């Protein structure tokens, strides 16, 4: 199948807007969560719970969407997901209680379920090097959104009601929907018979693949510290520290911009750069940053600088880890990326709630969060070392191959 490069470029651009908006919608509202729980007369525990439910919504459909993607086509599924996200986003402002707010946020999070379909298209349409680079750009949206989100959200809140955050997100969702409808490639649809038994056996082989499961566990765990920071920072900074929105934004930028810088650095790698080197180098940088953040937890500037280093290390190994994990399975790439997305969201939600429980027990404070991260980084480094040992002598997914 031949696809004009310009069309392919526009497809990636509008898909990037779709994914960025999904994360941006969550991060723009985070500065307003204290206002929202006050308006609905709810407890502050609902602030991280809102993020957890959003993530759980993003893990609720993938296992069903995987087979459908091969049957009805990936293009239709991505457009359906964008439409669902648009409708849910425009419904959130009309919530009249915290229960309604959380319920619609869960449905809104379902838009995340369709992201993996676009990722599968990218892995099918591009070779290894291009796929890693584009995946790195897409992955950077999870960090770019927390950088831009608080700024946009705070700007809106300074002039308007929090509901306008979702009106802006709705406009972006409409833009991506129209762009994808016009530019998304129409890939061949084989329409295989939906054999439930075969699908179950395929998923069983995917979830039974030790390398895939271990890689996704490691990838999910490595994302937890930054995700927890996004979920808890309004409480840490705005409430416990009594800081201003400007300080909140500055800390977000300082801590999370390292991921963006590492993503830019990855774009400049040579074609044959081994993924195992990215994994090991990134793991060491991340460990140094996280340990430093734990030691400097009583000094906000030191803590932020060290978390910046962690986000650099995380950005270096994250894309390579995911690529190595999903290519470990020989099953359908669509089903494999569906399983990947499911596990990723479940791990994030579970660990985030564990952080929430422990912070409730020991106090919502920056020091508590920093100490919780210390055993987590030790597990991450151990997992990366074990994972890279299994890459010796392997080819394909462990090397950035020359473009064909």
SEMILUM-920021 format. One record per atom (N, C-alpha, C): residue in one letter; x, y, z. Coordinates in steps of 0.1 Angstrom, whole numbers, plus 5000, padded with zeros to 4 digits. Example, Ala and Ser with C-alpha at 12.3 -4.5 7.8 and 13.67 -1.06 7.14 Angstrom:
<atoms>
A513249435078A512349555078A513249675078S512849785071S513749895071S512950005079
</atoms>
This chain:
<atoms>
X500849885000X500050005000X500950125000X500650224991X501450344990X500650464996X501350535005X500750645011X501650765009X501150875004X501950995002X502451045015X503751085015X504451125027X503751245034X503251335026X502551455032X501351405039X500551315034X499351265041X499751195054X500851115053X501351045065X501751145076X502351255072X502851355081X501651425088X500651465080X499451525086X498651435095X498651305091X498051205100X498651205113X500051195113X500751195126X500551325134X500451435127X500251565134X498951575141X497851525134X496551535140X496351425151X497051315149X496951215160X497751265172X498751335170X499551395181X498651495188X497851575181X496851665188X495851585196X495351475190X494351395197X494951345210X496151285210X496751225222X497151335232X497751445227X498051555236X496851615243X495751625236X494551685242X493951585253X494151455251X493651365261X494351385274X495651405273X496451425286X496351575290X496251665281X496151805284X494851835291X493751765287X492451785294X492551755309X493351655312X493451615326X494351715334X495451755327X496451845334X496051985335X495152035326X494652175327X493752185339X493052075343X492052085354X492752065367X493952015368X494551985381X494752105390X495052225385X495152345394X493852375399X492752335393X491352375398X490752265407X491452155409X490852045417X490552085431X491352165437X491052215451X489752295450X489552375440X488252455439X487152365436X487352255428X486252165425X485752085437X486652035445X486251955456X485652045467X486052175467X485352265476X483952295472X483852315458X482452345453X481552235455X482052105454X481151995456X481151945470X481852015479X481951985493X482451835495X483551805489X484151675489X485551675495X486051555499X487351545506X488451555495X489651595500X490751615491X491251485485X490851365491X491251245486X490751225471X489651295468X489151285455X489951345444X490951425448X491851485438X492651375431X493451295438X494151185431X493251075426X492051065432X491150965428X490551005414X490451125411X489951175398X490951135387X492251145390X493251095381X493250945379X493050875390X493050725389X491850675381X490750735383X489550695375X489750735361X490350845358X490650885344X491550775337X492550735345X493450625340X492750495338X491850465348X491150335347X490150335335X489550445333X488750465321X489550435308X490850475309X491750455298X492250305296X491850225306X492250085305X491049985303X489850045301X488649965302X488249895289X488749945278X488249895265X489249825256X490549845259X491549795249X491449645246X491149565255X491249425253X490149385243X489049465242X487949445232X488249515219X488949625220X489249705208X490249635199X491149565205X492249495197X491649415186X490749315189X490149235178X489349315169X488649415174X487849505165X488649585155X489849625159X490749695150X491049615138X491349485139X491649405128X490349375120X489149385126X487949345119X487349465112X487149575118X486449685112X487449795107X488749785111X489749885106X490149975117X491450015117X491950105127X491450245126X491250285113X490750425111X489450445118X488450355116X487150375122X487250385137X488150295143X488250295157X488750425163X489850475156X490450605161X489450715160X488650725149X487650825148X486550815159X486150685161X485150665172X485650705185X486850675188X487450715201X487550865203X487950935192X487951085192X486551145195X485551085188X484151125190X483751105204X483950985210X483650965224X484251065233X485551085231X486251185240X485651325239X485251365227X484651495224X483351505232X482551405231X481251415237X481351415253X482251325258X482451325272X482951455278X483951505270X484551635275X483551745276X482651755266X481651855267X480551835277X480551705283X479551675293X480051705307X481351705309X481951725323X481451855329X481451965322X481052095328X479652095334X478852005330X477452005335X477251915348X478351855353X478251775365X477851865377X476951815385X476451885397X476951825410X477751725410X478251665422X479551595419X480351565430X481651505428X481451365422X480351295425X480151165419X479851175404X479051265400X478851285386X480151325379X480951415385X482151465379X483151345377X483251255387X484151145386X483651045376X482351025375X481750925365X482050965351X481851095348X482051145335X483551145332X484351175342X485751175339X486251035336X485650935342X485950795338X485650765323X484450815319X484050795305X484950875296X485350995300X486251075292X487651005291X488050945302X489250865301X489250755291X488050705288X487950595278X488550635264X488650765262X489250815249X490750765248X491350745260X492750695260X492850555254X491750475255X491750335251X492050325236X491750435228X491850425214X493250475209X494050525218X495350575215X496250465209X496150345215X496950235211X496750195197X495550215191X495250185177X496150275168X496250405172X497150485164X498550445165X498950405177X500350355179X500650235170X499650145170X499750025161X499950065147X499150165142X499350215128X500750265126X501250345135X502550395134X503650285133X503550185141X504450075141X504349995128X503149995122X503049925109X503450005097X503350135098X503650225087X505050265086X505850255097X507150305098X508150195102X509350205099X510350105103X510850135117X511750055122X512150055136X512550195141X513550255133X514050385138X513050485138X512250495127X511150595126X510150575137X509750445140X508750415150X509250455164X510450425167X511050465180X511050615181X511450685171X511450835172X510050895173X509150845165X507750895165X507150865179X507350735183X506850695196X507350785208X508650825206X509250905216X508551045216X508251095204X507551225204X506151215210X505451105207X504151075212X504151065227X505150985232X505350965246X505651095254X506251195247X506551315253X505351405256X504251365249X502951435252X502551415267X502851295272X502451275286X503251365296X504351425292X505051515300X504851665295X504751675282X504451815277X503151865282X502151775283X500851815289X500951875303X501651805312X501851865325X502551995326X503352025315X504052155314X503152265310X502352235299X501452335293X500152335301X499752225305X498452215312X498252315324X499152305334X498952405345X498952545341X499752575331X499852715326X498552765320X498052675311X496752705304X495552705315X495652605323X494552595333X494552715343X495752755347X495852865357X495352995350X495753005337X495353125329X493853135328X493153015325X491753015324X491053045338X491652985348X491053005362X491153145367X492153215362X492353355367X491253445361X490653405350X489653485344X488253425343X488153285343X486953225340X486653105350X485553045349X485152925357X485952805352X486152705361X486952585357X486252505346X485052525343X484352455333X484852495319X485452615318X485952655305X487152575301X487852505310X488952415307X488452305297X487252255300X486752145292X486152195279X485752325278X485252385266X486452395256X487652435261X488852445253X489252305248X489252215257X489552075253X488652025243X487352055244X486352015234X486752075220X487152195219X487552255207X488752185200X489752145209X490852075204X490451935199X489551875206X489051735202X488251745188X487551855186X486851875173X487951895162X488951965165X490051995155X490651855151X491051775161X491751655158X490751555151X489451555154X488551475147X488451505133X488251635130X488151675116X489451645108X490651675114X491851645108X492151495105X491851415115X492051265113X491051215102X489851265102X488851225092X489351245078X490051365076X490551395063X491851335060X492751315069X494151275066X494551135070X493751065079X494250935084X494150835072X495250755070X495350665059X494250555061X493750515050X492750405049X493550275047X493850205058X494650085057X493749965054X494349865048X493649745044X493049675056X491749635054X491049565064X490849415060X491349325067X491249185063X489949125067X489249185077X487949135082X488048985085X488948945094X489048805098X487748765106X487448635106X486248595113X486648615128X485648675135X485848695150X485748565157X486848495158X486848375165X487248405180X486248395189X486548425203X487548345209X487548215205X488548115211X489948155206X490048185194X491448225189X491948355195X491048445197X491348575203X491848555218X491048475225X491448435239X492848375239X493048275230X494348205230X495448305226X495248395217X496248495214X496548585226X495548635233X495748715245X496448625255X496148505256X496748415266X498248405263X498648395250X500048385247X500748515249X500048625247X500648755249X500948775264X499848755272X500048775287X500848665293X501048555286X501948445290X503448465286X503648575278X505048605274X505748675285X506648605292X507348665303X508048795300X508748795289X509548915286X508549035284X507449015277X506549125275X505949175288X505549075296X504949115309X505849185318X507149135318X508149195327X508449335322X508549355309X508849485303X507849585306X506549545305X505449635308X505249665322X505549575331X505649595345X506649705349X507849695343X508849785345X508549925339X507949925327X507550055321X506450125329X505450045334X504450105342X504950165355X505850085362X506350125375X507250255373X508050255362X508850375360X508150505358X506850495353X506050615351X505450665363X505350575373X504550605386X505050735393X506350755395X506750875402X506351005396X506451015383X506051135376X504551145376X503751035374X502351045374X501851085388X502451025398X502051065412X502351205415X503451255409X503751405411X502651485405X502151445393X501151525386X499851515394X499551405400X498251385407X498251455421X499451455428X499551505441X500051645443X500751695432X501351825433X500451945437X499151945432X498252055437X498152055452X498151935459X498051925473X499351975479X500451915474X501751945480X502052095479X501852155467X502352285465X501352395468X500152375463X499152485465X498552485479X498352365485X497752355498X498752345509X499552245510X500452225521X501552325522X502152365510X503152465510X502552605509X501352615506X500652755505X501352835494X501852775484X502552845473X501552895463X502052985454X501153045444X501052955431X500152995422X500052915410X501352935402X502053045403X503353065396X504352965401X504452945414X505352845419X505052705415X503752675415X503252545410X503652525396X503452615387X503852605373X505352595372X506152675379X507552665378X508152525382X507552465393X507952335397X507652235386X506452245381X506052145370X507052155358X507352275354X508252295343X509652235346X510152265358X511452225362X511552075363X510552015368X510651865370X510351785358X509451835350X508951755338X509651785325X510351895324X510951935311X512051835307X512651765317X513751675314X513351565304X512051525305X511551425296X511551475281X511151605280X511151665266X512551675261X513451715269X514851725264X515451595260X515151485268X515651355264X514951305251X513651345249X513051305237X513651375225X514051495226X514751565215X516151505213X516851465224X518151395222X517951265214X516951185217X516751055210X516551075195X515951195191X515751215177X517051225169X518151255177X519451275170X520351155170X519851045175X520650915176X520850865162X521950795160X522250735148X521350605146X521250565134X520250455130X520550325138X521850295140X522250165145X522550165160X521950275167X522250285181X521450175189X522150095197X521549985204X520550035215X519449975215X518450005226X518949965240X519749865240X520249825254X521049935260X521750015252X522550125257X521650235263X520450255256X519550355261X518950315274X518650185275X518050125287X518950145299X520250105297X521150105308X521550255312X521850335302X522150475305X521050545311X519850535306X518650595311X518350555326X518550425328X518350375342X519250435352X520550445348X521550505357X521250655360X520850725350X520550875351X519350885360X518350805358X517050815366X517350785380X518150675383X518450645397X519150755404X520150815397X520950925403X519951035407X519051075398X518151185400X517151155412X516651035412X515650995422X516250985436X517450935437X518150925450X518451065455X518851145446X519151285450X517951365454X516851335448X515551395452X515151355466X515351225469X515051175482X515951245493X517251255490X518151315499X517851465501X517451535490X517151675491X515751715493X514951625499X513551645500X513151765509X514051805517X513751915526X514052055520X514552045508X514952175500X514252165487X513252245484X512452225472X513252245460X514152345460X514952365448X515852245444X516452185454X517252065452X516451945448X515251935454X514351825450X513951835436X513551955432X513051985418X514251955408X515451995411X516551975402X516851825400X516751755411X517051605410X515851535403X514651575405X513551515398X513651545383X514251665379X514451695365X515451595359X516451555367X517451455362X516751315361X515851285370X515051155369X514251155356X513551265353X512751275341X513551255328X514851305328X515751285317X516051135315X516351075326X516650925325X515450845321X514350885327X513150815323X512850825308X513050945303X512750975289X513750895280X514950875285X515950795277X515550655275X515050585286X514850445285X513450405282X512450495283X511050455283X510650405269X510950475258X510650435245X511250305241X512550295244X513250165241X512750045249X512250075261X511749965269X510449915263X509550005260X508249975254X508449905241X509349955232X509549885219X510049745221X511049725230X511549595232X510549495238X509649555246X508549465252X507549425242X507049515234X505949475225X506449395213X507749405210X508249325199X508649185204X508649165217X508949025222X507848925219X506648975217X505548885213X505448875198X505148755194X504948725179X503548735175X502648775184X501248775181X500948905174X499648925170X499249045163X499649165170X500249265163X500749385169X499549465175X498449455168X497249525174X496849475187X496749335189X496449275202X497549305212X498749305208X499949325217X499849465222X499649565213X499649705218X498349725227X497249655224X496049665232X496449615247X497149505247X497549445260X498449545267X499349605259X500349695265X499549815272X498649875264X497849985269X497049955282X496449835282X495749785293X496649775306X497749705304X498649685316X499149825321X499549905311X500150035315X499150115324X497950125320X496950205327X496650145341X496550005341X496149935353X497349955363X498549935359X499749955368X499750105374X499550195365X499550335369X498450365380X497250325377X496150345386X496350275399X496850155399X497050075412X498150145420X499250175414X500350235421X499950375427X499250455418X498750585423X497850575435X496950475435X496150465447X496950415459X497950335457X498850295468X499550425474X500050505465X500550635470X499550715478X498350715473X497250795479X496950745493X496950605494X496650545508X497850575517X499050565513X500150595521X500250745525X499950825515X499950975518X498851005528X497750945527X496650965537X497150915551X497950815551X498450755564X499550845570X500450885562X501650965567X501651115564X500551155557X500451305554X500751335540X499951425534X500151475521X501251575521X502451535520X503651625521X504651585511X505451685506X506551655497X507551555502X507851555515X508751465521X508251325520X506951305522X506351165521X506451115507X506151195498X506251155484X507651115480X508651195484X510051175480X510551045486X510151015499X510550885505X509850765499X508650775494X507950665487X508650635474X509250735468X509950705455X511250625457X511850625468X513150555470X513050405468X512150335474X512150195471X511650165457X510850255451X510350235438X511550245428X512450335429X513550355420X514550235421X514650175433X515550065434X514949945427X513649925427X512949815420X513149845405X512949965401X513049995386X514449965381X515450005388X516849975383X517049825383X516649755393X516849605393X516149545381X514849595378X514149535367X514849565354X515349685352X516049725340X517349635338X518049615349X519249525348X518849385343X517749335349X517349195346X516849195331X516049295327X515549305314X516649305303X517649385306X518749405296X519649285295X519649205305X520449075304X519848985294X518548985292X517848905283X518048955268X518649065266X518849125253X520149085246X521049015253X522248975248X522048885236X522648915225X522548835213X521248845205X520248925210X519048945203X519149045193X518349035182X518449135171X517049195169X517049295161X515749355157X515249465166X514549425176X514049525186X515049585195X516249525195X517249575204X518249665197X518049685184X518949775176X518049875168X518449995168X517750085159X518250065145X517449985137X517849945124X517950055114X518850045104X518850155093X517450155086X517050275082X515850285075X515950205061X514850145058X514750065045X514350165034
</atoms>
